[in-house]
Amino acid sequence: MAAALVGFVALGSLIGGVGGVFGIGGGAVAIPALGLLCGLDQQTAQGTALVMIVPNVLLSFWRYRQRGRVDLRIAAMLAGFALISTYPVARFATGLSPAALRLGFAGFLAVFAAIIARRALARPTHAQTRPPVHWGWSAVLGIAGGIVSGFFGVGGALIAPPVLTAYFGVRQAEAQGLALALVAPGSIVAFIAYAEAAKVEWLIGAPMAAGGVLSVSLGVALAYRLPERRLRLAFACLLVATSCLLVLRA
């Protein structure tokens, strides 16, 4: 038991560092890892990952806020409107087929990886330098992110950065910080929903949370040192790798 706890702390530390770099709380890595390494079904893997995601997301957002400018108007809109849609969707997701949910998550990650990679590799054009949309439109993104977070536990943090960089004129690192604002309240609500449905393995999630807290700050520091294009491409590669792991386990 002691060796297992140490192993989960180490796993949480690794995932927390990755989550800090990419502003995702680590869920995109933790969910397939828990399924593959611990044999958890998709819903239990998502619920257990949320034990780690909640403190990681809160600490990561604070660190991103310390290191760079984060538009608090957009952050508040994303967080507030995500709350509207996260809980009912999360409750609905706990009753879905684990295999279907896992494959849906894999497809979702693959699509967004392609979008991010395409934008990172594209040469700048006049169309890409259009004026950013009004910050009030972030309410729509908040609702959409809440729906995705409810289904997949972490999805809101994945869809927000490409949308914010493409339409709101936000840089990648700042977009990742704002994405954390979107999923911070939603991840708490989703966690409550999964816990109520008894879809949480506490002896796995708690030590992973402790490990994640130890490494998140280092990940955020690295994110601000990486060039914009390299950070986007690395993010896309992470999503592709996660998608492949989910498909292999389906």
C-alpha positions as CSV (number, residue, x, y, z in Angstrom):
1,M,0.0,0.0,0.0
2,A,2.8,2.4,0.9
3,A,4.6,1.7,-2.4
4,A,1.3,2.3,-4.3
5,L,0.7,5.6,-2.6
6,V,4.2,6.8,-3.5
7,G,3.6,5.7,-7.0
8,F,0.4,7.7,-7.3
9,V,2.1,10.8,-5.8
10,A,4.9,10.5,-8.4
11,L,2.3,10.0,-11.2
12,G,0.4,13.0,-10.0
13,S,3.6,15.1,-9.9
14,L,4.4,14.2,-13.5
15,I,0.8,14.9,-14.7
16,G,0.7,18.1,-12.7
17,G,3.8,19.4,-14.4
18,V,2.3,18.6,-17.8
19,G,-0.9,20.3,-16.8
20,G,0.9,23.4,-15.7
21,V,2.7,23.7,-19.0
22,F,-0.4,23.4,-21.1
23,G,-3.0,25.0,-18.7
24,I,-5.2,21.9,-18.6
25,G,-5.0,20.8,-15.0
26,G,-3.6,17.5,-16.1
27,G,-6.9,15.8,-16.8
28,A,-6.2,15.0,-20.4
29,V,-3.3,12.9,-19.3
30,A,-4.7,11.6,-16.0
31,I,-7.9,10.1,-17.4
32,P,-6.4,7.7,-19.9
33,A,-3.5,7.0,-17.5
34,L,-6.0,5.9,-14.8
35,G,-7.8,3.7,-17.3
36,L,-4.7,2.0,-18.6
37,L,-2.7,1.7,-15.3
38,C,-5.5,1.1,-12.8
39,G,-8.2,-0.5,-15.0
40,L,-10.8,2.1,-14.0
41,D,-13.9,2.5,-16.3
42,Q,-14.2,5.9,-18.1
43,Q,-16.6,7.5,-15.6
44,T,-14.6,6.5,-12.6
45,A,-11.3,7.6,-14.3
46,Q,-12.8,11.0,-14.9
47,G,-14.2,11.3,-11.4
48,T,-10.9,10.2,-9.8
49,A,-8.9,12.5,-12.0
50,L,-11.1,15.4,-10.8
51,V,-9.8,14.9,-7.3
52,M,-6.4,16.0,-8.7
53,I,-7.7,18.4,-11.3
54,V,-9.5,20.7,-8.9
55,P,-6.5,21.8,-6.8
56,N,-4.2,21.8,-9.8
57,V,-6.5,24.1,-11.8
58,L,-6.9,26.5,-8.9
59,L,-3.1,26.7,-8.3
60,S,-2.3,26.9,-12.0
61,F,-4.7,29.8,-12.6
62,W,-3.1,31.7,-9.7
63,R,0.3,31.1,-11.1
64,Y,-0.7,32.2,-14.6
65,R,-2.3,35.3,-13.1
66,Q,0.9,36.1,-11.3
67,R,3.1,35.7,-14.3
68,G,1.1,37.5,-17.0
69,R,-1.9,39.6,-17.8
70,V,-5.1,37.7,-17.6
71,D,-8.3,39.6,-18.6
72,L,-10.5,39.2,-15.5
73,R,-13.6,40.2,-17.4
74,I,-13.2,37.2,-19.8
75,A,-12.2,35.0,-16.9
76,A,-15.4,35.9,-14.9
77,M,-17.6,35.4,-18.0
78,L,-16.0,32.0,-18.8
79,A,-16.3,30.8,-15.2
80,G,-19.8,32.0,-14.5
81,F,-21.4,30.7,-17.7
82,A,-19.6,27.4,-17.5
83,L,-21.3,26.8,-14.2
84,I,-24.7,26.9,-15.9
85,S,-24.1,23.9,-18.1
86,T,-21.5,21.7,-16.3
87,Y,-23.5,20.0,-13.6
88,P,-26.5,18.7,-15.5
89,V,-24.2,17.4,-18.3
90,A,-21.9,15.8,-15.8
91,R,-24.8,14.0,-14.1
92,F,-26.0,12.8,-17.6
93,A,-22.5,11.6,-18.5
94,T,-22.2,9.3,-15.5
95,G,-24.9,7.1,-17.0
96,L,-23.4,6.8,-20.5
97,S,-21.6,3.8,-21.9
98,P,-18.0,3.9,-20.8
99,A,-16.7,2.8,-24.2
100,A,-18.8,5.3,-26.1
101,L,-17.7,8.1,-23.8
102,R,-14.0,7.1,-24.1
103,L,-14.2,7.1,-27.9
104,G,-16.0,10.3,-28.0
105,F,-13.3,11.9,-25.8
106,A,-10.6,10.5,-28.2
107,G,-12.3,11.9,-31.3
108,F,-12.8,15.3,-29.6
109,L,-9.1,15.5,-28.7
110,A,-8.0,14.5,-32.2
111,V,-10.1,17.2,-33.9
112,F,-8.8,19.9,-31.7
113,A,-5.2,18.7,-32.1
114,A,-5.6,19.1,-35.8
115,I,-7.1,22.6,-35.4
116,I,-4.3,23.8,-33.1
117,A,-1.5,22.3,-35.3
118,R,-3.0,23.9,-38.4
119,R,-3.0,27.3,-36.9
120,A,0.5,26.9,-35.4
121,L,1.9,26.0,-38.8
122,A,0.0,28.4,-40.9
123,R,1.7,31.6,-42.1
124,P,0.2,34.8,-40.8
125,T,-2.3,36.4,-43.2
126,H,-4.5,39.5,-43.1
127,A,-7.4,37.3,-42.2
128,Q,-5.6,36.1,-39.2
129,T,-5.0,39.7,-38.0
130,R,-8.6,40.7,-38.0
131,P,-9.8,42.8,-34.9
132,P,-10.7,40.6,-31.9
133,V,-14.3,40.0,-31.1
134,H,-15.9,41.7,-28.0
135,W,-15.1,40.1,-24.7
136,G,-18.8,39.6,-24.0
137,W,-18.9,36.7,-26.5
138,S,-16.8,34.8,-24.0
139,A,-20.2,33.9,-22.4
140,V,-20.9,31.6,-25.3
141,L,-17.5,30.0,-25.0
142,G,-18.1,29.5,-21.2
143,I,-21.4,27.6,-21.9
144,A,-19.7,25.4,-24.6
145,G,-16.8,24.8,-22.3
146,G,-19.1,23.8,-19.4
147,I,-20.9,21.3,-21.6
148,V,-17.6,19.7,-22.8
149,S,-16.2,19.7,-19.2
150,G,-19.4,18.0,-18.0
151,F,-19.1,15.2,-20.5
152,F,-15.3,14.6,-20.4
153,G,-14.2,16.1,-17.0
154,V,-11.5,18.3,-18.6
155,G,-12.6,19.3,-22.1
156,G,-13.3,23.0,-21.4
157,A,-9.6,23.6,-20.8
158,L,-8.8,22.1,-24.2
159,I,-11.3,24.0,-26.4
160,A,-10.8,27.4,-24.9
161,P,-7.2,28.3,-25.9
162,P,-7.6,27.8,-29.7
163,V,-10.9,29.8,-29.6
164,L,-9.4,32.6,-27.5
165,T,-6.2,32.9,-29.6
166,A,-8.2,32.8,-32.9
167,Y,-11.1,35.1,-32.1
168,F,-10.2,37.1,-29.0
169,G,-6.7,38.2,-29.9
170,V,-5.2,36.5,-26.8
171,R,-1.7,35.0,-26.8
172,Q,-1.3,31.2,-26.1
173,A,0.0,31.5,-22.5
174,E,-2.7,33.9,-21.5
175,A,-5.3,31.8,-23.3
176,Q,-4.2,28.8,-21.2
177,G,-4.6,30.9,-18.0
178,L,-8.1,31.9,-19.1
179,A,-9.0,28.3,-19.9
180,L,-8.2,27.5,-16.3
181,A,-10.7,30.1,-15.2
182,L,-13.3,28.4,-17.3
183,V,-12.8,25.0,-15.8
184,A,-12.1,26.0,-12.2
185,P,-15.7,26.3,-11.0
186,G,-16.9,23.7,-13.5
187,S,-14.4,21.1,-12.3
188,I,-15.6,21.6,-8.8
189,V,-19.2,21.1,-9.9
190,A,-18.3,18.1,-12.1
191,F,-16.4,16.6,-9.2
192,I,-19.4,16.9,-6.9
193,A,-21.6,15.2,-9.6
194,Y,-19.2,12.3,-10.0
195,A,-18.7,11.9,-6.2
196,E,-22.5,11.8,-5.7
197,A,-22.6,9.1,-8.3
198,A,-19.9,7.1,-6.4
199,K,-17.5,7.4,-9.4
200,V,-14.4,8.4,-7.4
201,E,-11.5,6.2,-6.1
202,W,-10.2,8.4,-3.2
203,L,-7.1,6.3,-2.4
204,I,-5.9,7.0,-5.9
205,G,-7.0,10.5,-6.5
206,A,-5.8,12.0,-3.2
207,P,-2.1,11.1,-3.5
208,M,-2.2,12.2,-7.1
209,A,-3.6,15.5,-6.1
210,A,-0.7,15.9,-3.6
211,G,1.9,15.1,-6.2
212,G,0.3,17.5,-8.7
213,V,0.4,20.5,-6.3
214,L,4.1,20.0,-6.0
215,S,4.9,20.4,-9.7
216,V,2.2,22.7,-11.2
217,S,4.2,25.9,-10.5
218,L,7.2,24.5,-12.4
219,G,5.0,23.7,-15.4
220,V,3.6,27.2,-15.5
221,A,7.0,28.7,-15.4
222,L,8.1,26.5,-18.3
223,A,5.0,27.6,-20.3
224,Y,6.1,31.2,-20.2
225,R,9.6,30.4,-21.4
226,L,8.5,28.4,-24.5
227,P,8.1,30.2,-27.8
228,E,4.4,30.7,-28.8
229,R,4.5,28.4,-31.9
230,R,6.4,25.6,-30.1
231,L,3.9,25.7,-27.2
232,R,1.0,25.3,-29.5
233,L,2.6,22.4,-31.4
234,A,3.5,20.7,-28.2
235,F,-0.1,21.1,-27.0
236,A,-1.4,19.5,-30.2
237,C,1.1,16.6,-29.9
238,L,-0.2,16.0,-26.3
239,L,-3.8,15.8,-27.5
240,V,-2.9,13.3,-30.3
241,A,-1.0,11.1,-27.9
242,T,-3.9,11.1,-25.4
243,S,-6.4,10.4,-28.2
244,C,-4.4,7.4,-29.3
245,L,-4.2,6.0,-25.8
246,L,-8.0,6.2,-25.4
247,V,-8.6,4.5,-28.7
248,L,-6.2,1.6,-27.8
249,R,-8.1,1.0,-24.6
250,A,-11.5,1.2,-26.2
